[in-house]
């Protein structure tokens, strides 16, 4: 019996549709498996890896982006450890405290290693001490454990030009310190008490995290910087070594293969650093770098090593 050509065409079309839907179902299943494996940490960026955070320059009063990056990495099950690169002369006490606490919270869950650059002093040292291991170069300047509060007084200049500023305050300490009035003896005593309290906090942080007696830390914490070599002998740093040495130590501590991936975290590297860009343009202008450094916005007391 002859077969109707229309029926043959219809049957062929049905078979093609069936194959299409079967292929689509298989593709969907494979895709679902890939997604499930990735979420479980079996593929791609979710495989076990290390993270790297670079703290460079003056530490601001609000290090929100770095703190959030540390929290997110700590909560990520595929992150096994942190390489913290520090190249900072210090900065705001509050910013240093927040970063220290964020690093300490990470270190309670996963190992942290610090690699110090040219300078990791004052608040830059404070954020380093929660690490399980601190590496520094021999020429690194670190330590400088202390706090400073500076307030300019232009009252003498105002007197010369015949300008007088009246200040109405609710109490004798409210106007201390003042740019337009000399610091009173009582104000100096009050502010020195604030600095002493912040200094005591700094000393206790170092003593606790470095497992050193408080009295020993106070002996070392007169504000002076130490070279990396000196810091090792004093117990402020663990070992002389490079960034690569720090990474190798962390790989061993986490029992990961030498080829493990290290991912950068923190503020987006694509963001334009206007301060650094302007500094580069003015690098040939005498005194420009000093002006830029002195104009850094820092509120309140700071823990910073100054040249």
C-alpha positions as CSV (number, residue, x, y, z in Angstrom):
1,X,0.0,0.0,0.0
2,X,1.3,3.4,-1.0
3,X,2.1,5.9,1.8
4,X,0.6,9.4,1.6
5,X,3.5,11.9,1.1
6,X,1.8,14.4,3.4
7,X,1.8,11.8,6.2
8,X,5.5,11.1,5.7
9,X,6.3,14.8,5.9
10,X,4.2,15.1,9.0
11,X,5.9,12.1,10.7
12,X,9.3,13.5,9.8
13,X,8.4,16.8,11.4
14,X,7.1,15.1,14.5
15,X,10.4,13.2,14.9
16,X,12.4,16.4,14.5
17,X,10.4,18.1,17.1
18,X,10.8,15.2,19.5
19,X,14.6,15.2,19.0
20,X,14.7,19.0,19.5
21,X,12.8,18.7,22.8
22,X,14.9,15.7,23.9
23,X,18.1,17.7,23.1
24,X,16.8,20.7,25.0
25,X,15.9,18.6,28.1
26,X,19.4,17.0,28.1
27,X,21.1,20.5,27.7
28,X,18.9,21.8,30.6
29,X,19.9,18.8,32.8
30,X,23.6,19.3,32.1
31,X,23.3,23.0,32.8
32,X,21.5,22.3,36.1
33,X,24.3,19.9,37.1
34,X,27.0,22.5,36.3
35,X,25.2,25.1,38.4
36,X,24.8,22.7,41.3
37,X,28.5,21.7,41.2
38,X,29.6,25.3,41.1
39,X,27.4,26.2,44.1
40,X,28.9,23.2,45.9
41,X,32.4,24.5,45.3
42,X,33.3,22.0,42.6
43,X,33.9,24.3,39.6
44,X,35.3,27.7,38.6
45,X,35.5,30.5,41.1
46,X,34.0,28.5,43.8
47,X,36.8,26.0,44.1
48,X,38.9,26.1,47.3
49,X,41.1,29.1,47.0
50,X,42.9,31.9,48.9
51,X,42.2,35.6,48.9
52,X,44.5,38.6,48.9
53,X,43.8,42.0,50.4
54,X,46.1,44.9,49.9
55,X,46.1,47.8,52.5
56,X,48.1,50.6,51.0
57,X,48.5,54.3,52.0
58,X,47.0,56.1,55.0
59,X,44.2,54.2,56.7
60,X,41.0,56.3,56.6
61,X,38.5,56.8,59.4
62,X,35.9,54.6,57.6
63,X,37.4,51.5,55.9
64,X,34.0,50.2,55.0
65,X,34.8,48.5,51.7
66,X,37.8,46.6,53.1
67,X,35.8,45.5,56.2
68,X,32.9,44.3,54.1
69,X,35.3,42.4,51.8
70,X,36.8,40.6,54.8
71,X,33.4,39.7,56.2
72,X,32.3,38.3,52.8
73,X,35.4,36.3,52.4
74,X,35.1,34.9,55.9
75,X,31.6,33.7,55.1
76,X,32.6,32.1,51.8
77,X,33.2,28.4,52.4
78,X,35.4,28.1,49.3
79,X,37.9,30.7,50.8
80,X,40.5,28.9,52.9
81,X,42.8,31.7,54.0
82,X,43.9,35.3,53.6
83,X,47.1,36.9,52.5
84,X,47.1,40.4,53.9
85,X,49.5,42.8,52.2
86,X,50.2,45.9,54.3
87,X,52.1,49.0,53.0
88,X,50.8,51.8,55.3
89,X,52.3,54.3,57.7
90,X,49.1,54.2,59.7
91,X,46.1,56.5,59.9
92,X,42.9,57.0,61.8
93,X,42.7,55.2,65.1
94,X,39.1,54.3,64.5
95,X,39.8,53.0,61.0
96,X,42.7,51.0,62.4
97,X,40.5,49.5,65.1
98,X,37.8,48.5,62.7
99,X,40.2,46.9,60.3
100,X,42.0,45.1,63.1
101,X,38.7,43.7,64.4
102,X,37.7,42.6,60.9
103,X,41.1,40.8,60.4
104,X,40.8,39.3,63.8
105,X,37.3,38.0,63.1
106,X,38.6,36.4,59.9
107,X,41.6,34.9,61.7
108,X,39.3,33.2,64.2
109,X,37.8,31.2,61.4
110,X,40.6,30.8,58.8
111,X,44.4,31.4,58.8
112,X,45.8,34.8,58.0
113,X,49.3,35.7,56.9
114,X,50.7,39.2,56.7
115,X,53.3,40.4,54.2
116,X,54.6,43.8,55.1
117,X,55.9,46.2,52.4
118,X,58.1,49.2,52.8
119,X,56.2,50.4,55.8
120,X,53.6,48.9,58.1
121,X,53.7,51.1,61.1
122,X,51.3,52.5,63.8
123,X,47.8,51.7,62.7
124,X,49.4,49.7,59.8
125,X,51.0,47.5,62.4
126,X,47.8,47.3,64.5
127,X,45.9,45.7,61.6
128,X,48.7,43.2,61.1
129,X,48.9,41.7,64.6
130,X,45.9,39.3,64.4
131,X,47.7,37.3,61.8
132,X,49.0,33.8,62.6
133,X,52.2,34.7,60.9
134,X,53.8,38.1,60.0
135,X,56.5,38.4,57.3
136,X,58.5,41.6,56.7
137,X,61.4,42.6,54.6
138,X,64.7,43.5,56.4
139,X,64.2,47.1,55.4
140,X,60.5,47.3,56.3
141,X,59.7,50.0,58.8
142,X,57.2,48.8,61.3
143,X,56.2,49.2,65.0
144,X,55.8,52.9,65.8
145,X,53.2,51.9,68.4
146,X,51.6,55.1,69.6
147,X,49.0,57.7,69.1
148,X,49.3,61.4,68.0
149,X,46.8,64.3,68.1
150,X,47.7,67.5,66.3
151,X,45.8,70.7,66.2
152,X,47.1,73.9,64.5
153,X,46.8,77.2,66.4
154,X,46.7,80.3,64.2
155,X,45.7,82.7,67.0
156,X,49.1,84.5,66.8
157,X,48.7,85.1,63.1
158,X,45.1,86.4,63.7
159,X,46.4,88.8,66.3
160,X,49.0,90.2,63.8
161,X,46.3,90.9,61.2
162,X,43.9,92.3,63.8
163,X,41.3,89.5,63.7
164,X,39.7,88.3,66.9
165,X,37.4,85.3,67.2
166,X,35.0,84.9,70.1
167,X,34.1,81.4,71.1
168,X,31.0,80.7,73.2
169,X,31.1,77.2,74.7
170,X,29.0,75.2,77.1
171,X,32.0,74.2,79.2
172,X,35.7,74.9,79.5
173,X,36.6,71.6,77.6
174,X,34.2,72.1,74.8
175,X,36.4,74.4,72.8
176,X,39.6,72.3,73.2
177,X,41.5,72.1,71.0
178,X,40.7,75.2,68.9
179,X,42.3,76.6,65.8
180,X,41.7,80.2,66.9
181,X,42.5,79.9,70.6
182,X,45.6,78.7,72.4
183,X,45.3,75.3,74.2
184,X,44.7,75.8,77.9
185,X,46.6,73.8,80.5
186,X,43.4,72.1,81.5
187,X,42.6,71.3,77.8
188,X,46.1,69.9,77.4
189,X,45.7,67.7,80.4
190,X,42.3,66.5,79.1
191,X,43.5,65.7,75.6
192,X,46.6,63.9,77.0
193,X,44.2,61.7,79.0
194,X,42.4,60.8,75.7
195,X,45.7,60.0,74.0
196,X,46.8,57.9,76.9
197,X,43.6,55.9,76.9
198,X,43.9,55.2,73.1
199,X,47.6,54.4,73.6
200,X,46.7,51.9,76.3
201,X,44.2,50.2,73.9
202,X,46.9,49.9,71.3
203,X,49.3,48.4,73.7
204,X,46.8,45.9,74.9
205,X,45.9,44.9,71.4
206,X,49.5,44.1,70.5
207,X,50.1,42.3,73.8
208,X,47.0,40.1,73.3
209,X,47.5,39.3,69.6
210,X,51.3,38.8,69.8
211,X,51.1,36.9,73.1
212,X,53.5,39.3,74.8
213,X,53.4,40.7,78.4
214,X,51.8,44.2,78.5
215,X,54.9,45.6,80.2
216,X,57.2,44.3,77.5
217,X,55.0,45.9,74.8
218,X,55.1,49.2,76.7
219,X,58.9,49.1,76.7
220,X,58.8,48.8,72.9
221,X,55.9,51.2,72.3
222,X,57.5,54.6,72.7
223,X,56.5,55.6,69.1
224,X,59.8,54.6,67.5
225,X,59.8,52.6,64.2
226,X,61.8,49.4,63.9
227,X,63.3,47.7,60.8
228,X,62.0,44.3,59.9
229,X,65.2,42.7,61.2
230,X,64.9,44.5,64.5
231,X,61.2,43.7,64.8
232,X,61.9,40.0,64.4
233,X,64.4,40.0,67.3
234,X,61.9,41.9,69.4
235,X,59.0,39.6,68.7
236,X,56.9,42.1,66.8
237,X,57.3,40.2,63.5
238,X,57.7,36.5,63.0
239,X,59.9,36.1,60.0
240,X,61.9,37.9,57.3
241,X,60.4,37.0,53.9
242,X,58.7,38.2,50.7
243,X,55.1,38.1,49.6
244,X,55.8,34.8,47.9
245,X,57.2,33.4,51.2
246,X,54.0,34.5,52.9
247,X,51.8,32.9,50.3
248,X,53.8,29.6,50.5
249,X,53.4,29.6,54.3
250,X,49.6,30.0,53.9
251,X,49.4,27.3,51.3
252,X,51.1,24.9,53.7
253,X,48.9,26.0,56.6
254,X,45.8,25.4,54.6
255,X,47.0,22.1,53.1
256,X,46.2,23.3,49.6
257,X,48.2,22.5,46.4
258,X,50.9,24.9,45.3
259,X,48.9,25.8,42.3
260,X,45.9,27.1,44.3
261,X,44.4,30.3,43.0
262,X,44.8,33.5,45.0
263,X,41.9,36.0,44.3
264,X,42.1,39.8,45.1
265,X,39.4,41.2,47.3
266,X,38.7,44.7,48.5
267,X,37.8,48.0,46.7
268,X,37.5,47.7,42.9
269,X,40.9,48.0,41.3
270,X,39.4,49.6,38.2
271,X,38.3,52.7,40.2
272,X,40.4,55.8,39.5
273,X,42.6,56.8,42.3
274,X,42.4,60.6,41.8
275,X,44.8,61.3,44.7
276,X,47.5,59.0,43.2
277,X,46.9,60.4,39.7
278,X,47.2,64.1,40.8
279,X,50.3,63.1,42.9
280,X,51.9,61.7,39.7
281,X,51.2,64.9,37.8
282,X,52.7,67.0,40.5
283,X,55.6,64.8,41.2
284,X,58.0,67.3,39.7
285,X,56.7,70.2,41.6
286,X,58.8,71.0,44.8
287,X,56.7,70.6,48.0
288,X,53.7,69.2,46.2
289,X,54.0,65.7,47.7
290,X,54.3,67.2,51.2
291,X,51.1,69.3,50.6
292,X,49.2,66.2,49.4
293,X,50.3,64.2,52.5
294,X,49.4,66.9,54.9
295,X,46.0,67.4,53.3
296,X,44.9,63.8,54.0
297,X,41.5,63.9,55.7
298,X,41.7,62.2,59.1
299,X,39.3,62.9,61.9
300,X,40.4,62.8,65.5
301,X,43.5,61.1,66.9
302,X,45.7,59.1,64.6
303,X,48.2,56.4,64.9
304,X,50.7,57.2,62.2
305,X,54.4,57.2,61.7
306,X,55.7,60.5,60.2
307,X,58.9,61.1,58.4
